[in-house]
Amino acid sequence: MPSLPDVEIMTIGDELLYGQVIDTNSAFMGQELAKLGLRVRQITSVSDRADEIVAALDLARQRAQVVLMTGGLGPTKDDLTKHVLARYFGAELVLHQATLEHVEGIFRRFNRPMLDVNRQQALVPANCQVLFNAVGTAPGMWFESQQTVFVSMPGVPHEMKYLMTHEVLPRLQQHFRTPPIEHVVVQTIGLGESFLAQQIEAWEAALPPNVKLAYLPYLGGVRLRLTGHDDGQPNLRARMEALLPSLQELLGEHIFAEGEIKLEEAVGQLLLQRGLTVGTAESCTGGLLAHRLTSVPGSSRYFQGSVIAYSNDIKVRELDVKPETLATHGAVSEATVAEMAEGLRRRLGVDVALATSGIAGPEGGTPEKPVGTICFAYADAHRTVTRQISFDRGRQLNVEYTTTMALNLLRQEVVK
């Protein structure tokens, strides 16, 4: 197998170093590069200072054969990347006519005057290959210097993603003649990474030499990613997929999907297949459960509505929770979430309902019910199923974990 280039990602901008903007660009680029078999060796963040950008470029060319930069291409004075690159590669800035016409067209469509600073967006170093940015005003730039490829892209995420997808990745694949590579992803839930690894240890050890397994944990589960490299034999992907039935036998219902599918998408597909409607009654999750269900395109075909019942009065008035249930068992109890789910199902006329209630923290816990005590329930026309868990990783993670576990309960019950 030919050696593949090392990649370094360089993000430019004081706002990243101050924590005012979260760097999501690097995660996207790393994921997309991995699909080509290209590995990111380092991620560097640099301030909006010319000398620091130059120093970072000097170091990057020593470590990597591909340097992907984002940021610093806007029209304001603090956007220095283009000017630094022109000096670094010994070129003058020249007007790129196609980019100018594109920028002018954008301003005409929005019926806005085009200022001189906007015109300067069409200036590029004379020795770069211009990468057309169809969704923004700043073009990308491709340089080749001493066997290293340097690419500069805007820091605006949707512009970077467009350029990566339509310009950068195809050029990298062609430039380095990357060998065929296949990825097969299996989504699991309910087993921690170490328990999962132990359970499939023998299966993993028996994988072909050209297929590698990566464990990618997330809150509540693990993505298993098989990466297969060309071994000169046909049907690489089919041979990789033939490995999955034996994995399914080992993990059973802990596998909820194959491919890059979120849990809420898998649940939505099940509801559609079975012609079921769903609603949510939420206390501690505050609408996050409904949000995740409705984040899936087409969810209006199965999601009907939600009641956020934070107070006991709302639980009684809108969800028909009995006052004596609250008095005897408390708001955070399996008895209460059972009545919340059943009440919501009747009120909304849905086929299945989910309910959540818990002590998310950081306050509100008691010795009997400490912070992280969570109850959730599933109800349909035939049965009600409840769960109680104890999970305290801070308020936000408590809420997110509860939502994931409630969705998984829905998945498990719908397939019965």
N, C-alpha and C positions, 0 to 999 in steps of 0.2 A: 504494500500500500504506500503510495507516495506521501511524503511528509507534507502536512498542511501548515499554512502560515499561522503564527501567533497573532492575536488581535488585542489591541489596547483601546479602550473607550476613554475619551477625554471630554468631560463636561465643563463648560466654561460659563462662569457667572457668579458674582458675589452673592446673589440671592440663594444659590444652592449652599454656599458655605455658611450663610447666616441662618439657614433652616427655614427661610421664607417660602421656598419652593421645594417640593419633594421630587427627587430624581426618579421618575418612572421611565425615562428614556433608556437608561442602561439596562433595566430589566427586560424591556421589549427587545432591544438589540441583542442581548445575550440569548434570549429564547430563539429569535429568528436565526442567528448565526449558528446555533447548535443544530438547527435543522439541516444545515449544509455540512455539518461535521467540523465547523470552525469553533475553536475554544477561545473564550476571552481570558487572557492571562492577567490583566490588571485593569482596574477602573480608577481614573485619576480625576479629581475635581480641582479646577484652577480658578483663581480670581480674575476679575476684569483688569488685569495689569499686563501691559505688553511684555515686560521683562520676564514675568512668571510664565506667561504662555510660551515664550520662546524657550525658556529653560525646560518646561514640560515636554515640548516637542523634541528637544535634543535628547532627553532621557527616553522618550517613547521610541524613537527610531533605533535605540540600542537594544530595546526589549522585544519589539514587535515588527512584523512585516506589513501589518495593516493597522492604521491609526484612524479611528472613527471619532470625529469631534462634533459636538452639538453646542449651540449657543453663540451669542455675540455677533449675530448677523443682522440685527435690527437696524432701524434708521437713526437711532439716537447716538449721542456722543460717547456713551459708555460701551457701545458695541464696537469692539476693536478687532475682532477675529479676522475679518477680511483684510484689513490694513496690515495686520501682523503677518498674515500668510503671504501677502504680496512682497513684503520686505524679506521674509524668511526664504522664499523661493526665488528672489531676485527678479521680480517682474513689476511692471507698472500696472495700475488699474486702468482698464479700458471699458468702453461702453459696449454691452452685449445687446444688440438690437432686438433680438427675439424676446429677451427678458423685459426690456423697456416696453415693448408693445403689449406684453402680457400685463405688466403693472398698470399701464395706461388703461387697458381694457377693464381691469378691476375697478379703478376709480370711476370710469364712465358708468359701469353697471350700478354703482352705488350713488351716482350723481354727486360726487364729491370732488372738490378741487385737488389737483395733484401738486404737492409742494416739492421744492427742490430736494429735500431730504428723501422723499419717496423716489425721485428720479435716480438718486444715488444707489438705490437698491440694485439697479441694473449694471453697476460697475463691478467688474470682476478682474482678478489677476490675469494678465495676458496669457500665461502659460498653463492655465487650468482647463480641464474639460468641464463645461458647464452642465449641471444636472437640472433639468427643467422641473420646477416646482409648480405643479398645476393648482395647488390648493393654498398658495401663499405668494408673497411678493419677493422673498429672498431665495435665490437659486442655491442649489448645492454646488460644491466644487470638488473636483477629483484631481489630485496631483500624484505624480509618480517621480520619486527622487531616490536614487541610490538603492534600488530594489525594494523600496518601501512605498506602499500606497497610503496616501493621506486623503481623507474625505471630510469635508466640512459641511454640516447641515444645520438648519435652524433648530433652536431649542424648543420651539412650540411643538408639543407632542404630536398633534395630528399632521403637521407638516413633515416632521422627522419620519413618522411612520409611512407616509406616502413615498418619500424619497427612498427610504430603505427598501420598501416593497417593490417599487417600480423601477428604480435606478440602481441602487447600490448593490443589493443582493444578486441580481442577475449579472452585473459587471464583475463582482467578486468571483462568482461561480465560473464565469468565462475566463477571467484573467488567470486564476489559479488552477483551472481545470479540476475542480474538486470531484473526487470519485463519487459514484452513486452511494447514497446513504438513505436508510429508512428508519422511521421512528414508529413504534407501536406503543400506545399509552393505555394503561389499565387503571381505572379509578377505584380506590378502595376506601372504606370508611369503617370506623369502629375498632381498629387495631392500631396500636402504637408502632413506631418504626422498628423497635427492637423485637417486639413480639411477632410482627409480620416477617421480619428477616429470619427469625428462628423457625417459623412455620414453613417457609418456602426454601430453607437452606439447601436441601437436596436438589430441588428443582433448579435453583440458581446455579449450583455447581455443575449441573448437566447441560447448561446452555452451550451452544456451539461457540468455538473460539472467536468467531467474527461478530458475535452478539453480546452486548454488554447491558447490564441492568443498573439503573439508577433509582434510588429512593428519594422522592421529593415530598417531604412531610408538609402538611398544612393542618390547621386547627380541626381536629376530629378525624383525620385520615391521612392517607399517603397515596400519592400518585406514583405508579410504577412505570418507568419509561424504558422500553427496550430500544437500543440503538444497534442497528445492523449495518455493517460495512460490506461493501462488495467483495465477494470471494471468488468471483469468476464464474459462479454457477447461476442459472436462471431462476426467476421467480423468488427473489429475496424476500419481498414482503409476504408472499403467500407462505413461505417456509417459516417466517417469524410468527405469523398468525396461527400456524398449526401448533405452536407451542402453548397456546392459551387454554385449550380445553383442560389440560392437566393442571394448570394454575387455577382454573375455575373449580376443579374438584377439591383442591386444597383450601381455598378461601371461601367458597360458597357465597352466601349472601353478603359477605363483606365487600364483594365486587359489585358496584352499582352501575358501571358503564365502561365502555371501551372508547378511546379517543379523547379529544380535548373537550369534554362535556362537564359542565358544573352539575352539582347535585340537584339544584332547582330545575335545570333543564331535563335531567333524567326523570325527575318526579313529574314534570309537565308532560313528558312523552307518555308516561304510564297513565296519567289521568285522561289524556286524549284517546289512547288506545282502548280504554275501558269506558269512555263516555261519561266520566264522572266530573262533578263540579265540587269546588272546595271553597271554604272560607276560614278565617282565623279570628280567634278571640285572644287578645294579647294583653298581658299586664307587664311583666318585667321586660319583655322584648320590645315594647313600645312601637310596634308597627314594622319592625325589621323583618319579621317573618313574612308579612304581606309584601313588603318591598322586594324581598328576594324572589318570591313567587311571581310577582308582576314585572320583574326585570327581564323576564324571558319574552321575546317577541311572540305574539299570538296568545299570550296568557289569558286574554279576555274570553277565550273559548272555554276556559275551565274555572278561572278565578272569579268569584262573585262579589266578595266584599269582606270587610273586617270591622270588628269593634275593638277599640283600644280601651280596655276597662281597667284603668289604673286604680280607681277608688272602689271601695266595697259597695258604695251606693250604686255605681254604674253596673257592677257585677250583678247586683240584685235586680235593678230596674230593667236593664237591657238584655241580660243573659239568663235571667230566671234562677240565679244561684239562691239557694234557700238561706235566710238569715241564720237559721240554726246550724247550718253547715259551717258557715263562717265562725259562728260563736264556738262551736265544738272543735273544729279542726284548724281554723285559721285560713287566711287568704292563700298562704303558701302551703298547699296540701294536695294530695292526689284526689281527695273527695271534692275539693273546690274546682280544680281544673276539669274534672270529669263533668261536673254540672255546667261549667263554662262552655265546654265543647258541645254538650248535648243541647244546651240552650241556644247557642249560636246556630246549630244545624236546623233547629226548628224555626228560629226567627228568620233566617235567610233562605230556608228551603233548599239547602245544599245537600249533596250526597254525603260528603265527608267534611269534618271540621277538625281543626287543631286549636289547642288552647295552651297558654303558657302563664305561669306565675312563679315568682321566685324572689330571692333577696340578692339583688345584683351587687349591692355594696356602694361605697365602702362602709356605710352605716346600715343599721336596721337589723343586724344579726342578734341572736340570743343564744344562750348555751344549748337550748334544744334545737334551734334552727339557726345555725351560724351563716354568715355571709357565704354565698355560693350554693345554698340550698335551693334547688330548682325543681319544679314540677311541671310536667306537660302531659297532654292527653290527645288521643285520637278518638273520634266518634263517627260511626256510620249507623245505618238503620238497624244493624244486628248486634253491634257490640261497642263497648267503650274500653279503651286500653289506656292505662296511665303509667307514667314512669316518674321516679324521683332520683335525682343525681346530686352529688356534692362536687362542685367544681369552682374553685376560687382562684382566678388568675388576674383579678382586677375587674372593675365594672365592665369595661368595653368587651374584654375577652369572654367574660361570663355571659354577656348578652349574645355575642356571636356564636359561642359554643352551644348555648341553649337552642338558638335558631337552627343550627346544623343538626342537632340531635332530634329536634321536632320534625324537621324535613325527612330525616332518615326513618323515623317512626312511621310517618306517612307512607314512605316508599315500601317499608316492610309489610305494612298492613294491607296496602292496596293490592299487592301481588298474591296475597293469600287466597 
